[in-house]
Amino acid sequence: MRELMIEQFVHLQLVLGDIGIKKPSPVAPPGAGDKVNTILGYVTWFAGAAVVFGVLLGGAMIAVGKMSNNHGAGSAGGKILGGAVAGACVLAVGYTVVNSLSS
């Protein structure tokens, strides 16, 4: 069964390749390109600001927890700091993927 599916898939690729069907390139609707780019720019800026705020808040909570011997605040600060670092990774990967797809 599996061999038959693979054979049919290869045959379909050969047939479609022979008639010249190609992957279409993405085209923005008229007038939407600038608006979408503006919205994506705002989202990227706000995400970057949230990452910076999370790093500062997490660091401050860790410091306050250590100075006041409040382990709960230190633990929460560590979680916030970890979330900010994870958010920075998601932002960096997402930005790279979106740029590679739009090029």
C-alpha positions as CSV (number, residue, x, y, z in Angstrom):
1,M,0.0,0.0,0.0
2,R,2.8,2.4,1.0
3,E,4.7,1.7,-2.2
4,L,1.6,2.3,-4.3
5,M,1.1,5.7,-2.6
6,I,4.7,6.7,-3.2
7,E,4.5,5.6,-6.8
8,Q,1.4,7.7,-7.4
9,F,2.9,10.7,-5.7
10,V,6.0,10.5,-7.9
11,H,3.8,10.1,-11.0
12,L,1.7,13.1,-9.9
13,Q,4.9,15.2,-9.5
14,L,6.1,14.2,-13.0
15,V,2.7,15.0,-14.6
16,L,2.5,18.4,-12.8
17,G,6.1,19.2,-13.7
18,D,5.4,18.4,-17.3
19,I,2.6,20.9,-17.6
20,G,4.5,23.7,-16.0
21,I,2.7,24.2,-12.7
22,K,4.9,26.1,-10.4
23,K,4.7,27.4,-6.8
24,P,3.0,30.8,-6.9
25,S,4.8,33.7,-5.2
26,P,2.9,35.6,-2.5
27,V,1.4,38.9,-3.6
28,A,-0.2,41.4,-1.2
29,P,-3.6,42.7,-2.1
30,P,-3.5,46.3,-3.5
31,G,-3.1,48.8,-0.7
32,A,-2.7,46.2,2.0
33,G,1.1,45.8,2.0
34,D,2.0,49.1,3.8
35,K,-0.7,48.6,6.4
36,V,0.3,45.0,7.1
37,N,4.0,46.1,7.4
38,T,3.0,48.9,9.8
39,I,1.1,46.5,12.0
40,L,3.9,43.9,12.0
41,G,6.4,46.7,12.9
42,Y,4.2,47.7,15.8
43,V,3.8,44.1,17.0
44,T,7.6,43.6,16.8
45,W,8.4,46.8,18.7
46,F,5.9,45.9,21.5
47,A,7.2,42.4,21.7
48,G,10.8,43.7,22.0
49,A,9.7,46.2,24.7
50,A,7.9,43.4,26.6
51,V,11.1,41.3,26.5
52,V,13.1,44.2,27.9
53,F,10.5,44.9,30.6
54,G,10.4,41.2,31.5
55,V,14.1,41.0,31.9
56,L,14.2,44.2,34.1
57,L,11.3,43.1,36.2
58,G,12.6,39.6,36.7
59,G,16.0,40.8,37.6
60,A,14.6,43.3,40.1
61,M,12.4,40.7,41.7
62,I,15.3,38.3,42.1
63,A,17.3,41.1,43.7
64,V,14.5,42.1,46.1
65,G,13.9,38.4,46.9
66,K,17.6,37.9,47.8
67,M,18.0,41.2,49.8
68,S,14.8,40.7,51.8
69,N,15.2,36.9,52.2
70,N,11.9,36.4,50.4
71,H,12.3,33.2,48.4
72,G,8.9,33.5,46.9
73,A,9.8,36.8,45.2
74,G,13.1,35.4,44.0
75,S,11.4,32.3,42.6
76,A,8.8,34.4,40.8
77,G,11.5,36.7,39.4
78,G,13.4,33.7,38.1
79,K,10.2,32.5,36.3
80,I,9.6,36.0,34.8
81,L,13.2,36.2,33.7
82,G,13.0,32.7,32.1
83,G,9.8,33.7,30.4
84,A,11.4,36.9,29.1
85,V,14.4,34.9,27.7
86,A,12.0,32.4,26.1
87,G,10.0,35.3,24.6
88,A,13.2,36.7,23.2
89,C,14.0,33.4,21.5
90,V,10.5,33.2,20.1
91,L,10.8,36.8,18.8
92,A,14.1,36.2,17.2
93,V,13.1,32.9,15.5
94,G,9.7,34.4,14.5
95,Y,11.4,37.5,13.0
96,T,13.8,35.3,11.0
97,V,11.1,33.0,9.7
98,V,8.8,35.9,8.7
99,N,11.7,37.6,6.9
100,S,12.7,34.5,5.1
101,L,9.2,33.8,4.0
102,S,8.5,37.3,2.8
103,S,11.7,37.5,0.7
